[in-house]
Amino acid sequence: MTKPVLIVEDDQMQRHMLATLLKRKLSFNAYEAQHGRKALEILEQDKEQTIKLIILDLNMPVMGGIETLEALQQKHPNIPVIMLTGSKNIEDAVEAMKLGAVDFIMKPYEAERMAISVKNALKISTLTKEVSRLKGEKNGTYTFENLIGYDKGLLSIVEIGRKASAADIPILITGETGTGKEVFARAIHGESVRKGKPFIAVNCGAIPSQLVESTLFGHEKGSFTGAIEKSLGKFREAEGGTIFLDEVGELPTDTQTKLLRVLQQKEVEPVGAGKPVPINVRLISATNRNIKQEVEKGHFREDLYFRLNVLEIELPPLKERKQDIPALTNHFIDRFCATQNTLPKEVSETTYKQLMEYNWPGNVRQLENTISKAMVMSEGHTLEISGITDENSAKNMHNIIDASQSKNHIDILSNEGVFKSIFEIEQEAIEIALEHFDNNITQAAKALGIAKSTFYKKIKSKT
């Protein structure tokens, strides 16, 4: 169970009373620490950054409130702090607020006053993180440390990305849909010599074919029907920075030819201009297609492929970096709270296990959508995940059939070339499932996505 609040108070009874209040009023569980040093230890152990708020007593042994607040501002500046004290000295409040505390509450406090302060501070916490992320994206300073899993599931890829950042060469990022190719490209840009300069992202698959050239390279006013004003084009908008061409495999063949010239000559020729314009941009492209196969089919120019693929970085699917799922889950909860102005929900160990066991064919994007849906649909203050179990069962069935292709292949046609009935196909699937799970009916029924009682009925109907 995640605990979004850390209570730092030397009086054990006061700690327990406050923890009980938070549980009763807001349904939040809380960590407890008897002094500042213990609090810092708890924060160091919170690798997934589940702690969103600290309630800090002013007067404590070992490490007092002000000293702890100063340390927090250095090590954990994004976690809001509510100061708590029995002192009526106004100077204490002024000093705490100067050091970054978001609120200062006198003991004894009213339960409702504390609940409101906690709600407001939690909203500040999520909003601050989201603003920081958006600011990094906008000003081109987004770095690899902003990536969830940069030190875990993405560690080996980040090491390659950092080397790519240091060299101003074209990069081709590959990987399944939803693995975060654009975010990774932003991190390459943010750690390169071009950081702070424009980062222009273009989805090549979303541009109408007749507008691809003018969108990328610009056009003069009146150069074609609808060109009511001059356009610089995406390449010139990225001058001095990076242009990111997502789904580059979707580019029409004639545009591929012109893009090759842009890379060779480092200049673009706007539609209707009649003369080229020099450019200084770094190109990062991405695709979820197998470009080598597209080249072999004649759908993609081989010479352009080699120009784009000076260095290829393949992002792993989420199923290969499951250790990042808890941190990603908390990140998406924070983002949802910031955009929807709501409070975070706690995540149980059961829910984490459920998320970790799923294979996520839609990768990080699917996880984000699942968390957003759960934030809307969950009752109370605990996140509840629904809607992925049936998909999992279907995937298990698919895996079972794949693993049994050589000896238990299911054909929908009989030997006479006639379609089998649903009953016949169903019985074959049941036989494969039972064989796969050594006649364990519970596991076989679960894999096929049907109730155990229904499974028994279907077995009996065969006999």
C-alpha positions as CSV (number, residue, x, y, z in Angstrom):
1,M,0.0,0.0,0.0
2,T,1.4,3.4,-1.0
3,K,1.5,6.1,1.7
4,P,1.4,9.6,0.3
5,V,2.0,11.4,3.6
6,L,5.0,11.4,5.9
7,I,4.4,12.5,9.5
8,V,7.5,13.7,11.4
9,E,6.7,14.2,15.0
10,D,8.6,13.2,18.2
11,D,5.5,12.7,20.3
12,Q,4.2,9.2,19.5
13,M,0.7,9.9,20.6
14,Q,0.5,13.0,18.4
15,R,1.8,11.0,15.5
16,H,-0.8,8.3,15.9
17,M,-3.6,10.9,16.4
18,L,-2.6,12.7,13.2
19,A,-2.3,9.4,11.2
20,T,-5.7,8.4,12.4
21,L,-7.2,11.8,11.4
22,L,-5.7,11.5,7.9
23,K,-7.1,7.9,7.6
24,R,-10.6,8.9,8.9
25,K,-10.9,12.2,7.0
26,L,-9.1,11.4,3.7
27,S,-8.6,7.6,3.7
28,F,-4.8,8.2,3.5
29,N,-2.2,5.9,5.2
30,A,0.9,7.6,6.4
31,Y,4.6,6.9,7.2
32,E,5.7,8.0,10.7
33,A,9.1,9.3,11.8
34,Q,10.1,10.5,15.3
35,H,12.7,13.0,14.1
36,G,14.2,14.6,10.9
37,R,17.0,12.1,10.4
38,K,14.6,9.2,10.4
39,A,12.4,11.1,7.9
40,L,15.3,11.6,5.5
41,E,16.0,7.8,5.7
42,I,12.4,7.0,4.8
43,L,12.5,9.4,1.8
44,E,15.8,7.8,0.6
45,Q,14.1,4.4,0.7
46,D,11.0,5.7,-1.2
47,K,12.5,4.9,-4.6
48,E,9.1,5.1,-6.4
49,Q,8.5,8.6,-4.9
50,T,5.1,7.7,-3.4
51,I,5.4,10.3,-0.7
52,K,3.7,13.4,-1.8
53,L,3.6,15.5,1.4
54,I,5.5,15.9,4.7
55,I,3.9,17.1,7.9
56,L,6.9,18.3,10.0
57,D,7.0,19.2,13.7
58,L,9.1,22.2,14.6
59,N,10.7,21.1,17.9
60,M,12.2,17.6,17.9
61,P,15.3,15.9,19.2
62,V,18.2,14.6,17.1
63,M,17.2,16.7,14.1
64,G,14.8,19.6,14.5
65,G,12.1,20.9,12.2
66,I,14.0,23.9,10.7
67,E,17.2,21.8,10.1
68,T,15.1,19.1,8.5
69,L,13.3,21.6,6.3
70,E,16.6,23.0,5.0
71,A,17.7,19.5,4.2
72,L,14.4,18.7,2.4
73,Q,14.7,21.9,0.3
74,Q,18.1,20.6,-1.0
75,K,17.3,16.9,-1.4
76,H,13.5,16.8,-2.0
77,P,12.5,20.3,-3.1
78,N,9.3,19.1,-5.0
79,I,7.7,17.6,-1.9
80,P,5.5,20.2,-0.1
81,V,5.9,20.6,3.7
82,I,3.3,21.6,6.3
83,M,5.0,22.8,9.5
84,L,3.4,21.9,12.8
85,T,4.2,23.5,16.2
86,G,3.0,24.2,19.7
87,S,5.0,27.5,19.8
88,K,3.2,30.8,19.3
89,N,6.3,32.5,18.2
90,I,5.4,34.2,14.9
91,E,9.1,34.3,13.9
92,D,9.1,30.5,13.7
93,A,6.3,30.7,11.1
94,V,8.1,33.4,9.1
95,E,11.3,31.4,9.0
96,A,9.5,28.2,8.0
97,M,7.7,30.0,5.2
98,K,10.9,31.6,3.9
99,L,12.5,28.1,3.8
100,G,9.6,26.9,1.6
101,A,6.9,25.5,3.9
102,V,3.5,25.7,2.2
103,D,1.6,26.1,5.5
104,F,2.2,26.6,9.2
105,I,-0.3,25.1,11.7
106,M,-0.5,25.7,15.4
107,K,-1.2,23.0,17.9
108,P,-3.9,22.1,19.0
109,Y,-5.4,22.1,15.4
110,E,-8.9,21.5,14.2
111,A,-9.4,18.3,12.2
112,E,-11.1,20.1,9.4
113,R,-8.3,22.8,9.2
114,M,-5.7,20.0,8.9
115,A,-7.7,18.1,6.3
116,I,-8.0,21.2,4.1
117,S,-4.3,22.0,4.4
118,V,-3.3,18.5,3.4
119,K,-5.7,18.5,0.4
120,N,-4.2,21.8,-0.8
121,A,-0.6,20.7,-0.3
122,L,-1.2,17.5,-2.2
123,K,-2.6,19.4,-5.1
124,I,0.4,21.7,-5.0
125,S,2.7,18.7,-5.1
126,T,1.2,17.1,-8.2
127,L,0.9,20.5,-9.9
128,T,4.5,21.4,-9.3
129,K,5.8,18.2,-10.8
130,E,3.6,18.6,-13.9
131,V,4.6,22.3,-14.4
132,S,8.3,21.3,-14.1
133,R,7.8,18.6,-16.7
134,L,6.0,20.8,-19.1
135,K,8.6,23.6,-18.6
136,G,11.4,21.2,-19.4
137,E,9.6,20.1,-22.6
138,K,8.9,23.6,-23.7
139,N,12.3,25.1,-23.2
140,G,14.2,22.1,-24.5
141,T,15.9,21.1,-21.2
142,Y,14.1,17.7,-20.8
143,T,16.8,15.2,-19.7
144,F,17.2,11.5,-19.3
145,E,16.7,11.8,-15.6
146,N,13.2,13.0,-16.4
147,L,12.5,9.5,-17.9
148,I,10.8,7.0,-15.6
149,G,13.1,4.0,-15.4
150,Y,16.2,5.9,-16.5
151,D,18.1,4.1,-13.7
152,K,16.2,0.8,-14.0
153,G,14.5,-0.7,-17.0
154,L,15.9,1.9,-19.4
155,L,19.4,2.0,-17.9
156,S,21.2,0.4,-20.8
157,I,19.3,2.4,-23.4
158,V,19.9,5.6,-21.6
159,E,23.6,5.0,-21.7
160,I,23.4,4.7,-25.5
161,G,21.1,7.8,-25.6
162,R,23.7,9.9,-23.7
163,K,26.4,8.9,-26.2
164,A,24.0,9.9,-29.0
165,S,23.4,13.2,-27.3
166,A,27.1,14.1,-27.3
167,A,27.4,13.4,-31.1
168,D,25.4,15.7,-33.5
169,I,24.4,12.8,-35.8
170,P,21.0,11.6,-37.2
171,I,19.3,9.1,-34.8
172,L,16.7,6.5,-35.7
173,I,14.6,5.4,-32.7
174,T,12.7,2.2,-33.2
175,G,10.2,0.2,-31.0
176,E,6.6,-0.7,-30.6
177,T,3.8,1.8,-30.6
178,G,3.5,3.5,-27.2
179,T,7.1,2.9,-25.9
180,G,7.8,6.6,-25.6
181,K,9.9,7.3,-28.7
182,E,9.2,11.1,-28.7
183,V,9.9,11.4,-25.0
184,F,13.3,9.7,-25.5
185,A,14.0,12.0,-28.4
186,R,13.3,15.0,-26.2
187,A,15.8,13.7,-23.7
188,I,18.5,13.3,-26.4
189,H,17.8,16.9,-27.4
190,G,17.8,18.1,-23.8
191,E,21.3,16.7,-23.1
192,S,22.8,17.8,-26.4
193,V,24.6,21.0,-27.4
194,R,21.3,22.1,-28.9
195,K,19.4,22.1,-25.5
196,G,17.4,25.2,-25.0
197,K,16.8,25.5,-28.8
198,P,13.6,24.5,-30.5
199,F,12.4,20.8,-30.5
200,I,9.8,20.4,-33.2
201,A,7.9,17.1,-33.3
202,V,6.1,16.0,-36.5
203,N,3.9,13.0,-36.9
204,C,4.5,12.1,-40.6
205,G,1.6,9.6,-40.6
206,A,-0.9,12.4,-39.7
207,I,-0.1,14.8,-42.5
208,P,-2.3,14.6,-45.7
209,S,-0.1,13.4,-48.5
210,Q,-0.7,16.6,-50.6
211,L,0.5,18.7,-47.7
212,V,3.6,16.8,-46.6
213,E,6.1,18.8,-48.6
214,S,4.8,22.2,-47.6
215,T,4.4,21.2,-44.0
216,L,8.0,20.0,-43.7
217,F,9.8,22.5,-46.0
218,G,7.5,25.5,-46.1
219,H,5.8,27.4,-48.9
220,E,5.4,30.8,-50.3
221,K,2.2,32.8,-50.3
222,G,0.0,31.8,-53.3
223,S,2.2,28.9,-54.3
224,F,-0.8,26.6,-54.3
225,T,-4.5,26.7,-53.7
226,G,-5.1,27.5,-50.0
227,A,-1.6,29.0,-49.4
228,I,-3.0,32.3,-48.2
229,E,0.2,33.2,-46.3
230,K,3.9,32.2,-46.2
231,S,4.9,29.3,-44.1
232,L,8.4,28.5,-42.8
233,G,7.8,24.8,-42.5
234,K,8.8,22.5,-39.7
235,F,12.5,22.2,-40.6
236,R,13.0,26.0,-40.5
237,E,10.9,26.3,-37.3
238,A,13.5,23.9,-35.7
239,E,16.5,26.1,-36.8
240,G,19.4,25.6,-34.4
241,G,17.6,22.8,-32.6
242,T,16.1,19.4,-33.3
243,I,13.4,18.1,-35.6
244,F,11.7,14.8,-34.7
245,L,10.0,12.9,-37.5
246,D,7.8,10.4,-35.9
247,E,6.5,7.5,-38.1
248,V,9.1,8.4,-40.8
249,G,8.2,5.2,-42.6
250,E,4.9,6.8,-43.6
251,L,6.5,9.5,-45.8
252,P,5.5,9.3,-49.5
253,T,8.3,8.3,-51.9
254,D,8.6,11.7,-53.6
255,T,9.0,13.3,-50.2
256,Q,11.6,10.8,-49.2
257,T,13.7,11.9,-52.2
258,K,13.5,15.6,-51.1
259,L,14.3,14.7,-47.5
260,L,17.4,12.9,-48.7
261,R,18.5,16.1,-50.5
262,V,17.8,18.1,-47.3
263,L,20.1,15.8,-45.3
264,Q,22.8,15.9,-48.0
265,Q,22.8,19.6,-48.8
266,K,21.6,20.9,-45.4
267,E,19.0,23.1,-47.1
268,V,15.3,23.1,-47.9
269,E,13.5,24.5,-50.8
270,P,10.0,25.8,-49.8
271,V,7.2,25.2,-52.3
272,G,7.0,28.0,-54.8
273,A,10.3,29.6,-53.6
274,G,12.5,28.6,-56.5
275,K,15.7,28.7,-54.4
276,P,17.0,26.7,-51.4
277,V,17.3,28.0,-47.9
278,P,20.2,26.8,-45.7
279,I,19.2,25.1,-42.4
280,N,21.0,24.1,-39.2
281,V,19.0,21.3,-37.5
282,R,19.6,17.9,-36.0
283,L,17.3,15.1,-37.3
284,I,15.9,12.4,-35.0
285,S,13.4,10.0,-36.6
286,A,11.3,7.2,-35.3
287,T,9.2,4.3,-36.5
288,N,7.4,1.3,-35.3
289,R,7.8,-0.4,-38.7
290,N,10.6,-2.6,-39.8
291,I,12.3,-0.2,-42.2
292,K,14.7,-2.8,-43.6
293,Q,11.6,-4.8,-44.8
294,E,10.1,-1.7,-46.2
295,V,13.4,-1.1,-48.1
296,E,13.3,-4.7,-49.5
297,K,9.7,-4.2,-50.6
298,G,10.6,-1.0,-52.4
299,H,8.5,1.2,-50.1
300,F,11.4,3.1,-48.6
301,R,14.5,4.4,-50.2
302,E,17.6,2.5,-49.2
303,D,19.9,5.5,-49.4
304,L,17.6,7.6,-47.1
305,Y,17.4,4.7,-44.7
306,F,21.2,4.7,-44.3
307,R,21.2,8.5,-43.9
308,L,18.6,8.3,-41.1
309,N,20.1,5.3,-39.4
310,V,23.5,6.5,-38.5
311,L,22.7,5.3,-35.0
312,E,19.7,3.1,-34.2
313,I,18.2,3.0,-30.7
314,E,15.6,0.4,-30.0
315,L,13.3,1.1,-27.1
316,P,12.1,-2.0,-25.2
317,P,8.4,-2.8,-24.8
318,L,6.9,-2.3,-21.3
319,K,6.7,-6.1,-20.8
320,E,10.5,-6.1,-20.8
321,R,10.9,-3.4,-18.2
322,K,8.2,-4.3,-15.7
323,Q,10.3,-3.0,-12.8
324,D,9.3,0.5,-14.0
325,I,5.6,-0.1,-13.7
326,P,5.1,1.1,-10.1
327,A,7.0,4.3,-10.7
328,L,5.1,4.9,-14.0
329,T,1.8,4.2,-12.2
330,N,2.6,6.9,-9.6
331,H,3.8,9.3,-12.3
332,F,0.5,8.9,-14.2
333,I,-1.5,9.3,-11.1
334,D,0.3,12.6,-10.4
335,R,-0.2,13.8,-14.0
336,F,-3.9,13.0,-13.8
337,C,-4.3,14.8,-10.5
338,A,-2.5,17.9,-11.9
339,T,-4.6,18.1,-15.0
340,Q,-7.9,17.3,-13.3
341,N,-7.3,19.1,-10.1
342,T,-8.0,16.1,-7.9
343,L,-6.3,14.2,-5.1
344,P,-4.1,11.2,-5.6
345,K,-5.3,7.7,-4.9
346,E,-3.4,5.0,-3.0
347,V,-2.3,1.8,-4.8
348,S,-2.6,-1.5,-3.0
349,E,0.0,-4.3,-3.4
350,T,-2.7,-6.4,-5.1
351,T,-3.2,-3.7,-7.7
352,Y,0.6,-3.4,-8.3
353,K,0.7,-7.1,-8.7
354,Q,-2.1,-7.0,-11.2
355,L,-0.4,-4.3,-13.2
356,M,2.9,-6.2,-13.1
357,E,1.4,-9.5,-14.3
358,Y,-0.2,-7.9,-17.4
359,N,1.9,-7.9,-20.7
360,W,0.8,-4.4,-21.9
361,P,0.6,-4.8,-25.7
362,G,0.0,-1.1,-25.9
363,N,3.0,-0.4,-23.8
364,V,3.4,2.8,-21.7
365,R,0.6,4.6,-23.5
366,Q,-1.8,1.8,-22.6
367,L,-0.7,1.9,-19.0
368,E,-1.3,5.7,-18.9
369,N,-4.8,5.2,-20.3
370,T,-5.6,2.4,-17.9
371,I,-4.5,4.6,-14.9
372,S,-6.5,7.6,-16.1
373,K,-9.6,5.4,-16.5
374,A,-9.0,3.9,-13.0
375,M,-8.7,7.3,-11.5
376,V,-12.1,8.2,-12.9
377,M,-13.9,5.0,-12.1
378,S,-12.4,4.0,-8.7
379,E,-14.6,4.7,-5.7
380,G,-13.0,6.3,-2.6
381,H,-9.2,6.9,-2.2
382,T,-7.9,3.6,-3.5
383,L,-7.0,2.9,-7.1
384,E,-8.9,-0.1,-8.5
385,I,-7.9,-1.5,-11.9
386,S,-10.5,-3.2,-14.1
387,G,-10.8,-4.1,-17.8
388,I,-7.4,-5.8,-18.3
389,T,-8.2,-9.3,-16.9
390,D,-10.2,-10.4,-19.9
391,E,-7.5,-9.1,-22.3
392,N,-5.0,-11.1,-20.3
393,S,-7.0,-14.2,-20.5
394,A,-7.3,-13.8,-24.3
395,K,-3.6,-13.3,-24.5
396,N,-3.0,-16.4,-22.4
397,M,-5.2,-18.4,-24.7
398,H,-3.3,-17.0,-27.7
399,N,0.0,-18.0,-26.1
400,I,-1.3,-21.5,-25.4
401,I,-2.3,-22.0,-29.0
402,D,1.0,-20.6,-30.3
403,A,3.0,-22.9,-28.0
404,S,0.9,-25.9,-29.2
405,Q,1.0,-25.1,-33.0
406,S,3.3,-28.1,-33.8
407,K,1.1,-30.8,-32.2
408,N,-2.3,-29.2,-31.4
409,H,-3.0,-26.7,-34.2
410,I,-6.7,-25.7,-34.3
411,D,-8.1,-25.6,-37.8
412,I,-11.5,-23.9,-38.4
413,L,-12.1,-26.2,-41.4
414,S,-12.6,-30.0,-41.2
415,N,-10.7,-32.5,-43.4
416,E,-13.6,-32.3,-45.9
417,G,-13.1,-28.5,-46.2
418,V,-16.3,-27.7,-44.3
419,F,-16.3,-25.1,-41.4
420,K,-16.4,-26.7,-38.0
421,S,-19.1,-25.7,-35.5
422,I,-18.3,-23.4,-32.7
423,F,-18.8,-26.4,-30.3
424,E,-16.1,-28.4,-32.1
425,I,-13.6,-25.6,-32.1
426,E,-14.4,-24.9,-28.4
427,Q,-13.8,-28.5,-27.5
428,E,-10.4,-28.6,-29.2
429,A,-9.4,-25.4,-27.3
430,I,-10.4,-27.1,-24.0
431,E,-8.4,-30.2,-24.8
432,I,-5.3,-28.0,-25.6
433,A,-5.7,-26.0,-22.4
434,L,-6.1,-29.2,-20.3
435,E,-3.0,-30.7,-21.9
436,H,-1.0,-27.5,-21.4
437,F,-1.9,-27.3,-17.7
438,D,-1.6,-31.1,-16.9
439,N,-5.4,-31.4,-16.5
440,N,-5.6,-28.6,-13.9
441,I,-9.1,-27.4,-14.5
442,T,-8.8,-24.3,-12.5
443,Q,-5.8,-23.0,-14.5
444,A,-7.2,-24.1,-17.8
445,A,-10.5,-22.3,-17.2
446,K,-8.7,-19.2,-16.1
447,A,-6.5,-19.2,-19.2
448,L,-9.6,-19.5,-21.4
449,G,-11.3,-16.7,-19.6
450,I,-14.4,-18.7,-18.5
451,A,-15.8,-19.6,-15.1
452,K,-14.7,-23.0,-13.6
453,S,-18.4,-24.1,-13.3
454,T,-18.9,-23.3,-17.0
455,F,-15.7,-25.2,-17.9
456,Y,-17.1,-28.3,-16.1
457,K,-20.4,-28.0,-18.0
458,K,-18.6,-27.8,-21.3
459,I,-16.5,-30.9,-20.5
460,K,-19.6,-32.8,-19.6
461,S,-21.4,-31.7,-22.7
462,K,-18.7,-33.4,-24.7
463,T,-19.4,-36.7,-23.1
